[in-house]
Amino acid sequence: IAGHYQFAEAVANTAAITAIGLALELLLGLAAALALARRPAGRTLLLALMILNLLYAGWHLDPEIHHIRASFPDLAALPPDHAARTAFDVLHRRSVMLMGSNLLAGAGVIFLS
């Protein structure tokens, strides 16, 4: 498990990875918006889901995750039942699920095109 945290911290601490992820989400959102003309109902739903995920992650999850990281630079060294580590795990898991759902929604938009 310690290796998992070290890998997650290394990836998540990279601002470039975050920027690339946001750029890909915006591109998928743009693709969804451009595809709305053919089958608006399905694409609108997927686009709305992607936008909501992006807003929730950017305005709620990311600031909390960065606050925990700034307060506890070595999360892997904390005991598994420490409140900060537990909070980080929950937020990280939620973030991964949101990004995964955005990828699936983007693939759905491409499929519906």
N, C-alpha and C positions, 0 to 999 in steps of 0.2 A: 504494500500500500504506500510506503514511503516513496518508492520510485514513481508511482502514479502522481503523487502530489508534486514532486520535483518536476516531472514532465509538464503537468498542468500549469505550474507556476512559470516555467520557462516559456511555454507557448503564450499564455495569457499576458505575460508581462511585455510582450513584444507589441509595440504600438502599430507596427506595420501589419501584423496579422489582423489586428482589430480593424484597421483602415481598409484592408483588402476585403474582409468579411462584410463590412458596411457597404463598400462599393459594389460587391457582388449582389447584395440584397437590393440595393437601389437599381442596379441593372435588371434584375429579375422583376422588380416592381415596374420598371419602365416597360419591359417586355409584356408584362401583364396588361398594363394600361393600353399599349398599342394593339393588343389582341382583343380588346373589349368589343370591337365592332362586330365580330362574327358571332360569338355566343356570349352575350353580356352577362347572363345570370351566373354561370359557373365561374367565369373569370372575375367578375366583380366580387364574388364571395372570396375567392382565393386572394385577390389583391387586398381586400379589406383585412383578411387574416394576416397577411404579410406585413401590412402597415401597422396593425395593432401590435404584432409581435415586436417589430422594430422599435416602436415607440415605448413599449413596456420595458424592453431590454435596455434601451438607451437612457431612459429617464428614471428608471427604478433600479434595475438589477446592476448595471455597470457602476453607478455611483456607490452603491452599497458594497459591491465587491472591491472596488478601489479603496474605499475607506477601511475595510477589514485588512486588506493587504498593507496599507500604509501603517496601520496600527500594530500589525503582527507580521513583520517581514518574513519570518521563517515559520510559516503555518505547519509545515511537515514536522517540526520539532514539538509542536503542541500535542498534549494528550488527545486521543480520539474523542473524548467526551467533553473537551473544552468548548465553551459556548461560541467562541469566535470560529473555531474549526468547524463546528456543527453548522453554524450559520453560513460559512463559506461553502460547505458541501451542498447545502440546500440551494443556495443561490446559483452555484456553478451547475448543478444538475438541471435547474430550471432554465438556465441560459442555454445549455446544450440542447434541451428539448425544444426550446423556441427556435434555435437556429436549424435544428433538424426539420421542424415543421415548415420553416420557410423554404428549405431546400425541396421538400416534398411538394409544397404549394407551387414553387417555381417549375418543378418538373410537371406538375399537373397543368399549369398554364401552357407549357410547351406541348404537352400531349393534346390539349384541347384546341390547339391552333390548327 
